[in-house]
Amino acid sequence: MTDPVWLVGAAMTPFGRFPDQDLLDLGSTAALGALSDAAVSIRDVDVLAAGNVFQAASGVGQRLLQQIGQTGIPVFNVVNACATGATALRTAILAIRAGEADIALAVGMEQMGKLGLLPTSMDEGWSNETFEPAGRDGSVIDTGGILGAAAMPAVFATAGIEYAYQHGGVHFEQFAKVAEKNHAHSTLNPLAQYRKQFTYDEIHAAPMIAFPNNMLMCAPTGDGAAAAVIVSSERLASMSDDQQARAVKISASVLTSDPWSDAGEALPDFNTLTRNAAVAAYEQAGVSPSDLDLVELHDCFATAELLHYDNLMLCAPGEAGRFIDERHPWRDGSMPVNVSGGLLSKGHPIAATGIAGIYEIAMHLRGEAGERQITNASVGLAHVLGLGSSCGVHILERRAA
């Protein structure tokens, strides 16, 4: 069995739109926060894995080190669509498993704003105040930026309709319930981009983007960063009792891409991507879906979350509609999903998303998640999907006393 890797520090910035900060300001805040949380300094770090999508060609990892401490360590700059942050973490894990590092820092950072990701007709925002999400300070925030312009809402809308066609008990109502849940969960997360609860009726009446995904069922674009400090078992043993007590075991780290298809499949198949990654992760960690206490999955659209209940085997095959109808993925349900508010409300600064999911799971396993804490959480799963195509699944476990 592979020697485990341990997360000893994690941090994320608030997600939102921050025109007064640049990419490196956001990355530095998260990186220094994770180092402080781990009670180590950049001088202790042996390798940096930096994830970014929209400024990837600029060597953001080296630029980040110039701001937080230029120590000459190896830097890996990675880009893997929405799975960029998870890929950065996996790169750091591999460096430790290879014996080339005892302490590694993984950072995902993005400054998106709107970035022209919407058709021109929507790029001026959404003025209907009835449904305008409110920012962390209660002010109204322009919701003009939606992930993926016209293409991605349609791709995931089609996938949702196909699932509904194949399985009974799935209609617009079930997709709307996903959004209702995640917006409600976000009200307990001080780092979420939007923190406003919506009724089912309000969600039902929101402007349509690509049926069945409407405005309140689409993840917003935004700015933010997240970071994690990981160590080898040997390095953990030399750390203080407090550091050891707060360490979280990374039991599984899996990254998949599209498999070969005899049919010559060329389009990304995110269902197979996720299922293959989940099966490998459960086997690697030696756990089953029923062992999970919470899940952070890639809800770029409400339809995507419903599909991934099935893909991650959180419910019986074809039973995703019943799963949400019976409130299993609510914070007080049997399998809490996206307690952070998910991408729909927490936000989706692309490269930061993968590590932000890891951060959320780690906070619960440590018992440090505040008002949204899942009581006695001991095992959690973080899933992220990058069309292009890649899927990352990490399983984390609370350290045994």
C-alpha positions as CSV (number, residue, x, y, z in Angstrom):
1,M,0.0,0.0,0.0
2,T,1.3,3.5,-0.9
3,D,2.6,5.5,2.0
4,P,0.0,8.2,2.7
5,V,0.5,11.9,2.1
6,W,-0.9,14.3,4.7
7,L,-2.5,17.7,4.3
8,V,-1.2,20.0,7.2
9,G,-2.2,23.4,5.9
10,A,-5.0,24.8,3.8
11,A,-6.5,28.2,3.0
12,M,-8.6,30.0,0.4
13,T,-9.5,33.5,-0.3
14,P,-13.1,34.7,-0.5
15,F,-14.4,34.1,-4.0
16,G,-15.9,37.0,-5.9
17,R,-14.7,39.8,-8.1
18,F,-11.8,41.8,-6.9
19,P,-10.6,44.5,-9.3
20,D,-8.4,46.0,-6.7
21,Q,-6.2,42.8,-6.5
22,D,-4.3,41.1,-9.2
23,L,-3.7,37.3,-9.7
24,L,-0.6,37.2,-7.6
25,D,-2.3,39.1,-4.7
26,L,-4.9,36.4,-4.6
27,G,-2.4,33.6,-5.0
28,S,-0.1,35.0,-2.3
29,T,-3.0,35.4,0.2
30,A,-3.9,31.7,-0.2
31,A,-0.4,30.4,-0.2
32,L,0.7,32.4,2.8
33,G,-2.5,31.4,4.6
34,A,-1.9,27.7,4.0
35,L,1.8,28.0,5.1
36,S,0.7,29.8,8.3
37,D,-2.0,27.1,8.9
38,A,0.7,24.5,8.6
39,A,3.0,26.4,10.9
40,V,5.8,26.3,8.2
41,S,7.4,28.9,6.0
42,I,8.2,29.0,2.3
43,R,11.8,28.1,3.2
44,D,10.6,24.7,4.4
45,V,8.9,23.9,1.1
46,D,10.7,21.6,-1.4
47,V,8.4,22.0,-4.4
48,L,5.6,24.2,-5.7
49,A,2.8,23.2,-8.0
50,A,0.9,26.2,-9.3
51,G,-2.3,26.0,-11.3
52,N,-3.8,28.7,-13.4
53,V,-5.8,28.8,-16.7
54,F,-6.1,32.3,-18.0
55,Q,-2.5,33.5,-17.4
56,A,-0.8,30.1,-17.6
57,A,1.8,31.2,-20.2
58,S,3.2,33.8,-17.9
59,G,4.9,31.3,-15.4
60,V,2.6,32.2,-12.5
61,G,4.4,29.8,-10.1
62,Q,7.7,31.6,-10.5
63,R,6.0,34.9,-10.2
64,L,4.2,33.8,-7.1
65,L,7.5,32.7,-5.5
66,Q,9.0,36.2,-6.3
67,Q,6.2,37.6,-4.1
68,I,6.2,35.2,-1.2
69,G,9.9,34.0,-1.2
70,Q,12.1,33.2,-4.1
71,T,13.9,30.1,-2.7
72,G,15.0,28.3,-6.0
73,I,12.8,25.3,-5.5
74,P,11.3,23.4,-8.5
75,V,8.1,24.9,-9.8
76,F,5.5,23.1,-11.9
77,N,3.0,25.2,-13.7
78,V,-0.1,23.2,-14.6
79,V,-3.3,23.9,-16.6
80,N,-6.0,21.3,-17.0
81,A,-9.3,23.3,-17.5
82,C,-11.5,23.2,-14.5
83,A,-9.4,20.3,-13.0
84,T,-6.4,22.6,-12.8
85,G,-6.3,23.0,-9.1
86,A,-6.7,19.2,-8.5
87,T,-4.0,18.6,-11.0
88,A,-1.6,20.9,-9.1
89,L,-2.4,19.1,-5.9
90,R,-1.8,15.7,-7.6
91,T,1.5,17.0,-9.0
92,A,2.6,17.9,-5.5
93,I,1.5,14.5,-4.2
94,L,3.5,12.7,-6.8
95,A,6.6,14.7,-5.9
96,I,6.3,13.5,-2.3
97,R,5.5,9.9,-3.3
98,A,8.6,9.9,-5.5
99,G,10.8,10.9,-2.6
100,E,11.8,14.2,-4.1
101,A,10.1,16.3,-1.6
102,D,9.0,16.1,2.1
103,I,6.9,19.3,2.0
104,A,5.0,20.6,-1.0
105,L,2.8,23.6,-1.7
106,A,0.0,23.4,-4.2
107,V,-1.8,26.6,-5.2
108,G,-4.7,27.2,-7.6
109,M,-5.4,30.9,-8.6
110,E,-7.6,32.7,-11.1
111,Q,-8.7,36.2,-11.9
112,M,-11.6,35.9,-14.3
113,G,-14.0,38.7,-13.9
114,K,-16.4,38.2,-16.8
115,L,-13.7,37.5,-19.4
116,G,-16.2,37.6,-22.2
117,L,-17.5,34.2,-21.3
118,L,-21.1,35.2,-22.1
119,P,-22.8,36.0,-25.4
120,T,-22.9,39.8,-25.9
121,S,-26.6,39.9,-25.1
122,M,-26.0,38.7,-21.5
123,D,-22.6,40.4,-20.8
124,E,-24.2,43.5,-19.3
125,G,-25.6,41.5,-16.4
126,W,-29.0,40.5,-15.1
127,S,-31.1,43.4,-13.8
128,N,-34.0,41.5,-12.3
129,E,-33.5,42.4,-8.6
130,T,-35.9,39.6,-7.5
131,F,-33.3,37.0,-8.3
132,E,-30.1,39.0,-8.0
133,P,-27.7,37.2,-5.6
134,A,-26.3,39.3,-2.9
135,G,-22.6,39.5,-2.0
136,R,-21.0,38.7,1.3
137,D,-21.6,42.2,2.5
138,G,-25.2,42.1,1.5
139,S,-24.7,44.4,-1.6
140,V,-26.1,43.4,-5.0
141,I,-23.5,41.9,-7.3
142,D,-23.7,41.8,-11.1
143,T,-24.2,38.2,-12.2
144,G,-23.2,38.8,-15.8
145,G,-20.4,36.2,-15.9
146,I,-21.6,32.6,-16.3
147,L,-19.1,29.8,-17.0
148,G,-18.7,28.8,-20.6
149,A,-20.7,31.3,-22.6
150,A,-23.4,29.5,-24.6
151,A,-21.6,26.2,-25.1
152,M,-21.2,24.8,-21.6
153,P,-24.7,25.5,-20.3
154,A,-26.0,23.7,-23.4
155,V,-23.6,20.7,-23.0
156,F,-24.7,20.1,-19.5
157,A,-28.3,20.8,-20.2
158,T,-28.3,18.2,-22.9
159,A,-26.6,15.7,-20.5
160,G,-29.3,16.4,-17.9
161,I,-32.1,15.9,-20.4
162,E,-30.5,12.6,-21.5
163,Y,-30.4,11.4,-17.9
164,A,-34.0,12.4,-17.4
165,Y,-35.0,10.5,-20.6
166,Q,-33.2,7.4,-19.5
167,H,-34.4,7.4,-15.9
168,G,-37.8,8.0,-14.3
169,G,-38.4,10.6,-11.6
170,V,-36.2,13.3,-13.1
171,H,-37.8,16.5,-14.4
172,F,-37.1,20.3,-14.2
173,E,-38.1,20.1,-10.5
174,Q,-35.2,17.8,-9.5
175,F,-32.6,20.1,-11.1
176,A,-34.2,23.1,-9.4
177,K,-34.0,21.4,-6.1
178,V,-30.2,21.1,-6.5
179,A,-29.9,24.8,-7.0
180,E,-32.3,25.4,-4.0
181,K,-30.0,23.3,-1.8
182,N,-26.7,24.8,-2.8
183,H,-27.9,28.4,-2.5
184,A,-29.2,27.6,0.9
185,H,-25.9,26.0,2.0
186,S,-24.0,29.1,0.8
187,T,-25.6,31.3,3.5
188,L,-23.4,29.5,6.1
189,N,-20.1,30.0,4.1
190,P,-18.4,33.4,4.7
191,L,-16.1,32.7,1.7
192,A,-18.8,32.1,-0.8
193,Q,-19.2,34.5,-3.7
194,Y,-23.0,34.6,-3.3
195,R,-24.8,34.1,0.0
196,K,-28.5,34.4,-0.7
197,Q,-31.2,31.7,-0.3
198,F,-33.9,31.2,-2.9
199,T,-37.2,29.4,-2.8
200,Y,-38.0,26.8,-5.3
201,D,-40.5,29.2,-6.9
202,E,-37.9,31.9,-7.3
203,I,-35.5,29.4,-8.9
204,H,-38.3,28.1,-11.2
205,A,-39.0,31.7,-12.4
206,A,-35.3,32.7,-13.1
207,P,-34.3,33.6,-16.6
208,M,-33.6,30.5,-18.8
209,I,-30.0,30.0,-20.1
210,A,-30.2,26.5,-21.7
211,F,-33.1,24.4,-20.6
212,P,-33.3,23.1,-17.9
213,N,-30.4,25.2,-16.6
214,N,-31.5,28.8,-15.8
215,M,-29.6,31.7,-14.3
216,L,-29.7,30.3,-10.8
217,M,-28.5,26.9,-11.9
218,C,-25.3,28.1,-13.5
219,A,-21.9,28.7,-11.8
220,P,-20.7,32.3,-11.9
221,T,-17.2,33.3,-13.0
222,G,-15.0,35.1,-10.5
223,D,-11.7,35.6,-8.8
224,G,-10.0,33.7,-6.1
225,A,-7.3,31.3,-4.9
226,A,-6.8,28.3,-2.7
227,A,-3.7,26.5,-1.4
228,A,-2.7,23.4,0.4
229,V,0.5,22.3,2.2
230,I,1.1,18.6,2.1
231,V,3.9,16.5,3.7
232,S,5.2,12.9,3.8
233,S,4.6,10.6,6.8
234,E,8.2,10.9,7.8
235,R,8.0,14.7,7.8
236,L,4.7,14.6,9.7
237,A,6.3,12.5,12.4
238,S,8.8,15.4,13.1
239,M,6.1,18.0,13.5
240,S,4.5,19.2,16.7
241,D,1.6,17.4,18.4
242,D,-0.8,20.1,17.3
243,Q,0.3,19.9,13.7
244,Q,-0.1,16.1,13.8
245,A,-3.5,16.3,15.4
246,R,-4.8,18.6,12.7
247,A,-3.3,16.6,9.8
248,V,-5.7,15.1,7.3
249,K,-4.8,12.0,5.4
250,I,-5.1,12.0,1.6
251,S,-6.2,8.4,1.1
252,A,-6.7,8.6,-2.6
253,S,-5.6,10.9,-5.4
254,V,-6.8,10.0,-8.9
255,L,-6.7,11.9,-12.2
256,T,-8.4,10.4,-15.3
257,S,-8.8,11.4,-19.0
258,D,-11.2,10.1,-21.6
259,P,-10.7,6.4,-22.3
260,W,-10.6,4.8,-25.7
261,S,-13.9,4.1,-27.3
262,D,-14.5,1.5,-30.0
263,A,-17.1,3.9,-31.3
264,G,-14.4,6.5,-31.9
265,E,-15.9,8.8,-29.3
266,A,-14.3,12.3,-29.7
267,L,-16.5,14.4,-27.5
268,P,-15.7,14.6,-23.7
269,D,-17.6,11.9,-21.8
270,F,-17.7,13.4,-18.3
271,N,-19.9,10.5,-17.0
272,T,-17.3,7.9,-17.8
273,L,-14.5,10.2,-16.7
274,T,-16.1,10.6,-13.3
275,R,-17.1,7.0,-12.8
276,N,-13.7,5.7,-13.7
277,A,-12.0,8.2,-11.3
278,A,-14.5,7.3,-8.5
279,V,-14.0,3.6,-8.8
280,A,-10.2,4.0,-8.7
281,A,-10.3,6.4,-5.7
282,Y,-12.6,4.1,-3.7
283,E,-10.3,1.2,-4.3
284,Q,-7.2,3.2,-3.5
285,A,-8.6,4.5,-0.3
286,G,-10.1,1.2,0.7
287,V,-13.6,2.9,1.3
288,S,-17.0,2.7,-0.3
289,P,-19.4,5.5,-1.1
290,S,-21.4,4.6,2.1
291,D,-18.3,5.5,4.2
292,L,-18.4,9.1,3.1
293,D,-19.6,11.8,5.5
294,L,-19.6,14.6,2.9
295,V,-18.9,15.3,-0.7
296,E,-17.8,18.4,-2.7
297,L,-18.6,17.7,-6.3
298,H,-18.3,19.7,-9.5
299,D,-21.7,21.4,-9.9
300,C,-20.8,23.8,-12.7
301,F,-24.5,23.5,-13.5
302,A,-27.4,22.0,-11.5
303,T,-27.8,19.3,-14.1
304,A,-24.1,18.3,-13.5
305,E,-24.6,17.8,-9.8
306,L,-27.6,15.5,-10.3
307,L,-25.6,13.4,-12.8
308,H,-22.7,13.1,-10.5
309,Y,-24.8,11.7,-7.6
310,D,-25.0,8.7,-9.9
311,N,-21.5,8.9,-11.3
312,L,-19.9,8.9,-7.9
313,M,-22.2,6.1,-6.7
314,L,-23.8,8.2,-4.0
315,C,-27.1,6.8,-5.0
316,A,-28.4,3.6,-6.7
317,P,-28.0,3.6,-10.5
318,G,-30.7,5.8,-12.1
319,E,-31.9,7.1,-8.7
320,A,-30.4,10.6,-8.7
321,G,-33.9,12.1,-8.9
322,R,-35.1,10.3,-5.9
323,F,-31.9,11.1,-4.1
324,I,-32.5,14.8,-4.2
325,D,-36.3,14.4,-3.7
326,E,-35.6,12.6,-0.4
327,R,-33.1,15.4,0.6
328,H,-30.2,13.0,1.1
329,P,-27.6,15.6,-0.2
330,W,-28.8,18.4,2.1
331,R,-26.5,19.4,4.9
332,D,-28.8,17.5,7.4
333,G,-29.3,14.6,5.0
334,S,-27.6,11.2,4.9
335,M,-25.0,12.2,2.3
336,P,-24.3,16.0,2.5
337,V,-23.2,17.3,-0.9
338,N,-21.7,20.8,-1.5
339,V,-22.2,22.1,2.0
340,S,-19.9,25.0,0.9
341,G,-22.6,26.2,-1.5
342,G,-20.9,24.4,-4.4
343,L,-19.8,26.2,-7.6
344,L,-23.3,27.5,-8.0
345,S,-23.0,29.8,-5.0
346,K,-19.5,29.5,-3.6
347,G,-18.2,30.5,-7.1
348,H,-15.9,29.0,-9.7
349,P,-12.6,30.7,-10.3
350,I,-11.5,27.9,-12.5
351,A,-8.0,27.0,-11.3
352,A,-8.9,27.6,-7.6
353,T,-11.9,25.3,-7.6
354,G,-10.1,21.9,-7.2
355,I,-8.1,23.0,-4.1
356,A,-11.1,24.9,-2.7
357,G,-13.0,21.6,-2.6
358,I,-10.1,20.0,-0.7
359,Y,-10.0,22.9,1.7
360,E,-13.8,22.5,2.4
361,I,-13.4,18.8,3.1
362,A,-10.4,19.3,5.3
363,M,-12.2,22.0,7.4
364,H,-14.9,19.5,8.2
365,L,-12.6,16.6,9.0
366,R,-10.7,18.9,11.4
367,G,-14.0,20.1,13.0
368,E,-13.2,23.7,11.9
369,A,-16.0,24.4,9.4
370,G,-18.0,26.7,11.7
371,E,-21.7,27.0,11.3
372,R,-21.8,24.6,8.4
373,Q,-19.8,21.8,10.2
374,I,-20.9,18.3,9.5
375,T,-20.8,16.6,12.9
376,N,-18.1,13.9,13.4
377,A,-17.1,14.0,9.8
378,S,-14.2,11.5,9.2
379,V,-14.2,10.7,5.5
380,G,-14.8,13.1,2.6
381,L,-14.5,13.1,-1.2
382,A,-13.7,16.1,-3.5
383,H,-14.5,15.8,-7.2
384,V,-13.7,18.2,-10.0
385,L,-14.2,17.9,-13.7
386,G,-12.3,19.7,-16.5
387,L,-13.7,19.3,-20.0
388,G,-10.8,18.9,-22.3
389,S,-10.9,16.3,-20.6
390,S,-9.9,15.4,-17.1
391,C,-11.4,14.4,-13.8
392,G,-9.8,14.6,-10.3
393,V,-11.1,12.7,-7.3
394,H,-9.5,12.9,-3.9
395,I,-10.6,11.1,-0.7
396,L,-9.5,12.6,2.6
397,E,-9.7,11.0,6.1
398,R,-9.5,12.5,9.6
399,R,-6.3,11.4,11.3
400,A,-6.9,8.6,13.9
401,A,-6.5,9.8,17.5
